[in-house]
Amino acid sequence: MMRDGLDHLPAVKRRELERVARVLFDEFEDAVKTKLSDKRKGGRILKLILFGSYARGDWVEDRASGYISDYDLLIVVNSDTFTDLQTWWAAADDHLVRELTVTRHLATPVNFIVHSLMDVNDQLARGRPFFADIARDGIALYEAPGQRLAAPRQLYAEERHAEAMAHYDKWLPDAAYCLTLAEYAIRDGKTNHAAFMLHPGRRARLSWPPARPDALQPQVAPPDRPALARRKPRPPADRSLAARHPRRSPRLRAAPARLCRGTLFPGL
């Protein structure tokens, strides 16, 4: 049974999360209403789950240094159709960014990922550590009746080791390259560039090999479902440059998000 209490959070955080949930539901409902077919009008949010540091209780809020933990949210919908971020969730992302940067109704950044219930349960049945951690530590902000998560399968030691080594083989070369670029930047006196290449978001890659690969428990979101918030290039503020921002087709409108997740130019 998933946890459902927020008593460990300050009242201001509970109010923020209530506002975030309202934005997500309202914007998704509006996105669904604009579709013509009955199938595309049938989108439903089945679960809204808080995970990460705010669920565990170890969040950081150091305003002086600017290091602030995000709200990490998993949105579970009733079909893979409604997991496309650009089609269904871009307006919600824009709204949350405005709440943070313009109206200041939110003081905490929001990151969300979207998966169908079938996909989440499939991942749990496969014993994927990321989803197993959410099932274990996550807090349900909303649950539709009768929509339960599958019990996570416990991986055998050999399976954990194989998954760890797959991550190792995939990310270590990139980590080494980031480190090389940072060293070049340091030699050139470009400390800001070096800091970017050694950003905490890359620490998991730069800490390989793990002391116990068989015990690996990945703590990052799957790369195929990145959050849009705060990572998506914003349109030009100068309206005279608006024509340069591609909006003529869904494919071009999706280009900024694709560029962020490395699928626009996968060879780079």
Buried (B, 14 or more C-beta within 10 A) or exposed (E): EBBEEBEEBEEEBBEBBEBBBEBBBEBBEEBBEEBEEEEBEEBBBBBBBBBBBBBBEEBEEEEEEEEEBBBBBBBBBBBEBBBEBBBBBBBBBBBBBBBBEEEEBBEBBBBBBBBBBBBBBBBBEBBBBBBBBBBEBBBBBBBEEEEEBBEBBEBEEEBBBEBBBEBBEEBBEEBEEBBEBBEEBBEEEBEEBBEBBBEEEBEBBBEBEBEEBBEBEBEEBEEEBBBBBBEBEEBEEEEEEEEEBEEEEEEEBBBBBBBBBEEEEEEE
